[in-house]
Amino acid sequence: MTDWVQILSDNLADVSDERAREIGKLVTEKMVVVLRNQNLTVEEQLRFTKACGRVASTNPSVVGEKAKHMAIADGVVRVTGKKNKDGKKGLFGHKETLDWHCNMPSTSHRPPLIWLYGSKGTEGSRTSWLNNLEAYKELPIDLYEEIKDIEITLGYKVGAYSSEKVFEESHDTDKPIKIIQTNAAGYTGLYFPFLQIFGMKDVSDNKFYEIMEKLKAHVLQEKYIYHHDWQDGDVVISEQWLSLHKRWKFQKIEERVLHRIAFDYSKIYD
């Protein structure tokens, strides 16, 4: 167990809105907050996340028809290989590794928090989180000087971190984002979703690959990684600027169901 992950014992079905916001604030400070032994309805999950801020809609009229077979309520997505009554899997329902990534990497105003709730069939599966706040603190000075002014360009490509074609392939060269970011809690770290980064503004291809390899070697040290071995009833909430997550290969993905909610902290930091 790493010392930066925050483990809490709250019963989320009973917490006040004020306590929900305290926990949400803790996520932006620690990157990952874990709560076990929860028994939550969809309504209770939405109540907690909405106490912190706006929940990203999954209404097909807003995000497109693909949401029809993935959402179980507006804002709540099934992450699973289990098929619904229409024979459709949920989001990222493949058995293979879902490699390191963050939510909506090219969008600067994206929901910065992700809620995952282990609904059923989760035992034996593992998701890992990478803390780029801690990695930034120990960044070698010469590497810091090399990257401090860099802007990255990001996108989605099948096979980069997922074998599924969930989104349209893209490289958003018109949306550069600084590689060093300060989040809403005032913490500065690396914004480095490396499997979603396809370029660096005003940096040659050779230099781009060189910097990428140096940074990957640094951030992928085990001391910056938390491995979560799931049990049904677990909740893991993570920050999406200075952390990444990865689901490891799992053969029983058709039995494993997570609920996913993307939300912001507009009621925490206003």
LUMSE-351038 format. One record per residue (C-alpha): residue number from 1; x, y, z. Coordinates in nm, 2 decimals, padded with zeros to 4 digits. Layout:
+-----+--------+--------+--------+
| seq |     px |     py |     pz |
+-----+--------+--------+--------+
| NUM |      X |      Y |      Z |
...
+-----+--------+--------+--------+
***
This chain:
+-----+--------+--------+--------+
| seq |     px |     py |     pz |
+-----+--------+--------+--------+
|   1 |  00.00 |  00.00 |  00.00 |
|   2 |  00.13 |  00.34 | -00.09 |
|   3 |  00.11 |  00.62 |  00.16 |
|   4 | -00.07 |  00.87 | -00.06 |
|   5 | -00.39 |  00.68 | -00.12 |
|   6 | -00.66 |  00.79 |  00.13 |
|   7 | -00.87 |  00.50 |  00.28 |
|   8 | -01.20 |  00.61 |  00.44 |
|   9 | -01.46 |  00.42 |  00.64 |
|  10 | -01.76 |  00.64 |  00.58 |
|  11 | -02.09 |  00.48 |  00.49 |
|  12 | -02.16 |  00.68 |  00.17 |
|  13 | -02.54 |  00.61 |  00.18 |
|  14 | -02.56 |  00.82 |  00.50 |
|  15 | -02.31 |  01.10 |  00.45 |
|  16 | -02.43 |  01.46 |  00.45 |
|  17 | -02.37 |  01.68 |  00.14 |
|  18 | -02.11 |  01.87 |  00.34 |
|  19 | -01.92 |  01.54 |  00.41 |
|  20 | -01.95 |  01.44 |  00.05 |
|  21 | -01.78 |  01.77 | -00.05 |
|  22 | -01.51 |  01.71 |  00.21 |
|  23 | -01.44 |  01.37 |  00.05 |
|  24 | -01.44 |  01.53 | -00.30 |
|  25 | -01.19 |  01.79 | -00.18 |
|  26 | -00.97 |  01.51 | -00.04 |
|  27 | -00.97 |  01.34 | -00.39 |
|  28 | -00.82 |  01.66 | -00.54 |
|  29 | -00.55 |  01.66 | -00.27 |
|  30 | -00.46 |  01.29 | -00.26 |
|  31 | -00.56 |  01.18 | -00.61 |
|  32 | -00.73 |  00.86 | -00.50 |
|  33 | -00.98 |  00.80 | -00.22 |
|  34 | -01.10 |  00.44 | -00.15 |
|  35 | -01.41 |  00.33 |  00.05 |
|  36 | -01.49 | -00.04 |  00.09 |
|  37 | -01.80 | -00.23 |  00.20 |
|  38 | -02.06 |  00.01 |  00.04 |
|  39 | -02.41 | -00.10 | -00.06 |
|  40 | -02.53 |  00.18 | -00.28 |
|  41 | -02.83 |  00.23 | -00.50 |
|  42 | -02.79 |  00.43 | -00.82 |
|  43 | -02.98 |  00.71 | -00.66 |
|  44 | -02.74 |  00.72 | -00.37 |
|  45 | -02.44 |  00.73 | -00.60 |
|  46 | -02.58 |  01.02 | -00.79 |
|  47 | -02.67 |  01.20 | -00.47 |
|  48 | -02.31 |  01.19 | -00.35 |
|  49 | -02.16 |  01.30 | -00.68 |
|  50 | -02.41 |  01.58 | -00.73 |
|  51 | -02.34 |  01.71 | -00.38 |
|  52 | -01.98 |  01.78 | -00.52 |
|  53 | -02.08 |  01.93 | -00.85 |
|  54 | -02.22 |  01.87 | -01.19 |
|  55 | -02.25 |  01.51 | -01.32 |
|  56 | -02.18 |  01.46 | -01.68 |
|  57 | -02.49 |  01.36 | -01.87 |
|  58 | -02.52 |  01.02 | -02.05 |
|  59 | -02.85 |  01.12 | -02.22 |
|  60 | -02.83 |  01.00 | -02.58 |
|  61 | -02.97 |  01.34 | -02.69 |
|  62 | -02.66 |  01.50 | -02.54 |
|  63 | -02.38 |  01.25 | -02.60 |
|  64 | -02.51 |  01.03 | -02.89 |
|  65 | -02.69 |  00.70 | -02.94 |
|  66 | -02.39 |  00.49 | -02.81 |
|  67 | -02.49 |  00.59 | -02.46 |
|  68 | -02.82 |  00.39 | -02.49 |
|  69 | -02.67 |  00.06 | -02.40 |
|  70 | -02.40 |  00.19 | -02.16 |
|  71 | -02.60 |  00.41 | -01.92 |
|  72 | -02.83 |  00.27 | -01.65 |
|  73 | -02.94 |  00.63 | -01.54 |
|  74 | -02.85 |  00.97 | -01.67 |
|  75 | -02.49 |  01.01 | -01.56 |
|  76 | -02.42 |  00.65 | -01.46 |
|  77 | -02.24 |  00.42 | -01.71 |
|  78 | -02.20 |  00.04 | -01.69 |
|  79 | -01.83 | -00.06 | -01.73 |
|  80 | -01.87 | -00.43 | -01.81 |
|  81 | -01.87 | -00.71 | -02.07 |
|  82 | -02.21 | -00.81 | -01.94 |
|  83 | -02.47 | -00.77 | -02.21 |
|  84 | -02.80 | -00.59 | -02.14 |
|  85 | -03.14 | -00.70 | -02.26 |
|  86 | -03.06 | -00.58 | -02.61 |
|  87 | -02.74 | -00.79 | -02.62 |
|  88 | -02.50 | -00.49 | -02.58 |
|  89 | -02.20 | -00.47 | -02.36 |
|  90 | -02.12 | -00.17 | -02.14 |
|  91 | -01.82 |  00.07 | -02.17 |
|  92 | -01.48 | -00.10 | -02.22 |
|  93 | -01.63 | -00.45 | -02.20 |
|  94 | -01.32 | -00.63 | -02.34 |
|  95 | -01.11 | -00.89 | -02.14 |
|  96 | -00.78 | -00.74 | -02.25 |
|  97 | -00.59 | -00.47 | -02.05 |
|  98 | -00.75 | -00.13 | -02.05 |
|  99 | -00.42 |  00.05 | -02.03 |
| 100 | -00.32 |  00.38 | -01.86 |
| 101 | -00.56 |  00.67 | -01.94 |
| 102 | -00.76 |  00.96 | -01.81 |
| 103 | -01.11 |  01.10 | -01.89 |
| 104 | -01.15 |  01.31 | -02.21 |
| 105 | -00.78 |  01.41 | -02.24 |
| 106 | -00.81 |  01.69 | -02.49 |
| 107 | -01.09 |  01.87 | -02.32 |
| 108 | -00.97 |  02.14 | -02.08 |
| 109 | -01.31 |  02.18 | -01.92 |
| 110 | -01.38 |  01.80 | -01.88 |
| 111 | -01.52 |  01.65 | -01.56 |
| 112 | -01.22 |  01.63 | -01.34 |
| 113 | -01.34 |  01.35 | -01.10 |
| 114 | -01.43 |  00.99 | -01.18 |
| 115 | -01.64 |  00.77 | -00.95 |
| 116 | -01.61 |  00.39 | -00.98 |
| 117 | -01.84 |  00.16 | -00.78 |
| 118 | -01.79 | -00.22 | -00.78 |
| 119 | -02.15 | -00.34 | -00.83 |
| 120 | -02.09 | -00.72 | -00.88 |
| 121 | -01.85 | -00.98 | -01.01 |
| 122 | -01.55 | -00.77 | -00.93 |
| 123 | -01.34 | -01.01 | -00.72 |
| 124 | -01.02 | -01.11 | -00.88 |
| 125 | -01.00 | -00.80 | -01.10 |
| 126 | -00.75 | -00.52 | -01.05 |
| 127 | -00.73 | -00.15 | -01.14 |
| 128 | -00.42 |  00.06 | -01.08 |
| 129 | -00.38 |  00.43 | -01.03 |
| 130 | -00.07 |  00.64 | -01.11 |
| 131 |  00.00 |  00.95 | -00.91 |
| 132 |  00.16 |  01.22 | -01.12 |
| 133 |  00.15 |  01.47 | -00.83 |
| 134 |  00.40 |  01.26 | -00.64 |
| 135 |  00.60 |  01.18 | -00.96 |
| 136 |  00.63 |  01.56 | -01.02 |
| 137 |  00.77 |  01.63 | -00.68 |
| 138 |  01.06 |  01.40 | -00.75 |
| 139 |  01.12 |  01.50 | -01.11 |
| 140 |  01.49 |  01.53 | -01.19 |
| 141 |  01.58 |  01.90 | -01.23 |
| 142 |  01.72 |  01.86 | -01.57 |
| 143 |  01.41 |  01.68 | -01.69 |
| 144 |  01.19 |  01.95 | -01.53 |
| 145 |  01.39 |  02.22 | -01.72 |
| 146 |  01.34 |  02.03 | -02.04 |
| 147 |  00.96 |  02.00 | -02.01 |
| 148 |  00.85 |  02.30 | -01.80 |
| 149 |  00.71 |  02.50 | -02.10 |
| 150 |  00.59 |  02.21 | -02.31 |
| 151 |  00.23 |  02.18 | -02.44 |
| 152 |  00.11 |  01.84 | -02.54 |
| 153 | -00.15 |  01.74 | -02.80 |
| 154 | -00.38 |  01.45 | -02.73 |
| 155 | -00.63 |  01.22 | -02.89 |
| 156 | -00.77 |  00.87 | -02.92 |
| 157 | -00.64 |  00.58 | -03.13 |
| 158 | -00.76 |  00.22 | -03.12 |
| 159 | -00.49 |  00.01 | -02.97 |
| 160 | -00.32 |  00.29 | -02.79 |
| 161 | -00.48 |  00.21 | -02.45 |
| 162 | -00.79 |  00.01 | -02.55 |
| 163 | -00.86 | -00.25 | -02.82 |
| 164 | -01.22 | -00.13 | -02.86 |
| 165 | -01.33 |  00.14 | -03.09 |
| 166 | -01.53 |  00.34 | -02.84 |
| 167 | -01.45 |  00.69 | -02.97 |
| 168 | -01.37 |  00.83 | -03.31 |
| 169 | -00.99 |  00.83 | -03.37 |
| 170 | -00.85 |  01.18 | -03.34 |
| 171 | -00.54 |  01.39 | -03.27 |
| 172 | -00.65 |  01.73 | -03.14 |
| 173 | -00.36 |  01.94 | -03.26 |
| 174 | -00.56 |  02.25 | -03.21 |
| 175 | -00.61 |  02.19 | -02.84 |
| 176 | -00.26 |  02.20 | -02.68 |
| 177 | -00.25 |  02.16 | -02.30 |
| 178 |  00.04 |  02.24 | -02.07 |
| 179 |  00.22 |  01.93 | -01.94 |
| 180 |  00.26 |  02.09 | -01.60 |
| 181 | -00.08 |  02.16 | -01.44 |
| 182 | -00.21 |  02.31 | -01.11 |
| 183 | -00.54 |  02.16 | -01.01 |
| 184 | -00.83 |  02.32 | -00.82 |
| 185 | -00.68 |  02.23 | -00.48 |
| 186 | -00.36 |  02.42 | -00.58 |
| 187 | -00.15 |  02.11 | -00.63 |
| 188 |  00.10 |  02.11 | -00.92 |
| 189 |  00.20 |  01.80 | -01.10 |
| 190 |  00.23 |  01.63 | -01.44 |
| 191 | -00.05 |  01.60 | -01.68 |
| 192 |  00.09 |  01.30 | -01.86 |
| 193 | -00.17 |  01.05 | -02.00 |
| 194 |  00.11 |  00.92 | -02.22 |
| 195 | -00.10 |  00.67 | -02.42 |
| 196 | -00.32 |  00.96 | -02.52 |
| 197 | -00.04 |  01.20 | -02.61 |
| 198 |  00.05 |  01.21 | -02.98 |
| 199 |  00.26 |  01.52 | -03.00 |
| 200 |  00.42 |  01.83 | -02.84 |
| 201 |  00.37 |  02.18 | -02.97 |
| 202 |  00.69 |  02.31 | -03.15 |
| 203 |  00.88 |  01.99 | -03.06 |
| 204 |  01.04 |  01.77 | -03.33 |
| 205 |  00.93 |  01.41 | -03.36 |
| 206 |  01.27 |  01.28 | -03.24 |
| 207 |  01.27 |  01.51 | -02.94 |
| 208 |  00.91 |  01.42 | -02.87 |
| 209 |  00.99 |  01.05 | -02.85 |
| 210 |  01.30 |  01.11 | -02.64 |
| 211 |  01.11 |  01.32 | -02.38 |
| 212 |  00.82 |  01.07 | -02.37 |
| 213 |  01.05 |  00.78 | -02.29 |
| 214 |  01.23 |  00.98 | -02.02 |
| 215 |  00.90 |  01.08 | -01.85 |
| 216 |  00.75 |  00.73 | -01.88 |
| 217 |  01.05 |  00.57 | -01.72 |
| 218 |  01.02 |  00.82 | -01.43 |
| 219 |  00.64 |  00.81 | -01.37 |
| 220 |  00.61 |  00.43 | -01.40 |
| 221 |  00.81 |  00.36 | -01.08 |
| 222 |  00.62 |  00.14 | -00.85 |
| 223 |  00.62 |  00.39 | -00.57 |
| 224 |  00.39 |  00.62 | -00.77 |
| 225 |  00.13 |  00.33 | -00.83 |
| 226 | -00.16 |  00.21 | -00.63 |
| 227 | -00.30 | -00.14 | -00.71 |
| 228 | -00.66 | -00.19 | -00.62 |
| 229 | -00.79 | -00.55 | -00.60 |
| 230 | -01.16 | -00.51 | -00.62 |
| 231 | -01.43 | -00.65 | -00.40 |
| 232 | -01.80 | -00.59 | -00.46 |
| 233 | -01.90 | -00.27 | -00.27 |
| 234 | -01.58 | -00.09 | -00.33 |
| 235 | -01.58 |  00.28 | -00.43 |
| 236 | -01.27 |  00.44 | -00.58 |
| 237 | -01.28 |  00.81 | -00.66 |
| 238 | -00.99 |  00.97 | -00.85 |
| 239 | -00.87 |  01.30 | -00.98 |
| 240 | -00.83 |  01.33 | -01.36 |
| 241 | -00.56 |  01.59 | -01.41 |
| 242 | -00.27 |  01.45 | -01.20 |
| 243 | -00.36 |  01.08 | -01.20 |
| 244 | -00.41 |  00.80 | -01.45 |
| 245 | -00.57 |  00.46 | -01.41 |
| 246 | -00.54 |  00.12 | -01.57 |
| 247 | -00.76 | -00.20 | -01.56 |
| 248 | -00.56 | -00.52 | -01.59 |
| 249 | -00.67 | -00.81 | -01.81 |
| 250 | -00.97 | -01.00 | -01.66 |
| 251 | -01.12 | -01.31 | -01.80 |
| 252 | -01.45 | -01.28 | -01.63 |
| 253 | -01.53 | -00.93 | -01.76 |
| 254 | -01.88 | -01.04 | -01.86 |
| 255 | -01.95 | -01.10 | -01.49 |
| 256 | -01.78 | -00.78 | -01.36 |
| 257 | -02.00 | -00.47 | -01.34 |
| 258 | -01.87 | -00.13 | -01.23 |
| 259 | -02.07 |  00.19 | -01.22 |
| 260 | -01.89 |  00.50 | -01.35 |
| 261 | -01.98 |  00.86 | -01.29 |
| 262 | -01.78 |  01.16 | -01.43 |
| 263 | -01.84 |  01.47 | -01.23 |
| 264 | -01.69 |  01.81 | -01.14 |
| 265 | -01.62 |  02.00 | -00.81 |
| 266 | -01.82 |  02.31 | -00.88 |
| 267 | -01.98 |  02.29 | -00.54 |
| 268 | -01.65 |  02.24 | -00.37 |
| 269 | -01.44 |  02.50 | -00.54 |
| 270 | -01.67 |  02.79 | -00.65 |
+-----+--------+--------+--------+
***
